Amino acid sequence: MNQAEILKALRDANPDIIGAVLVTKDGFAVASDLAPNVDEETLAALAADLLVRASRSASEFGQGQIEELYARTPQGYFVVARVGSDQVLACLAAINATLGLLLIDVRKTAGALL
């Protein structure tokens, strides 16, 4: 399976996922499967930046690199997971998503994208 097919499989497996994008550490989209209202370039750039900044903060406190992080908003979840040393997987999910299942699906997909 190529990267775009892996992201499509993620969305097919979990209908609460609104979109998923594989991003370089520089913030450029490599592959995506997104709802029409999600801007690929913006999501890619912000996901990479967020992980870099959070990792820098964690390193300052001796915690090492961040492997994943998530945020919950009134509208849903934003999950960012490291894929190897130079890519990031970003996912948007609806607020009714089951967080544990969402994280399992994102982790499994991140591993498949290696």
Secondary structure as UniProt FT lines:
FT   HELIX           3..13
FT   TURN            15..16
FT   STRAND          17..24
FT   TURN            25..26
FT   STRAND          29..34
FT   TURN            36..37
FT   HELIX           40..60
FT   TURN            61..62
FT   STRAND          68..72
FT   STRAND          76..83
FT   TURN            84..86
FT   STRAND          87..94
FT   TURN            95..96
FT   HELIX           99..112
//
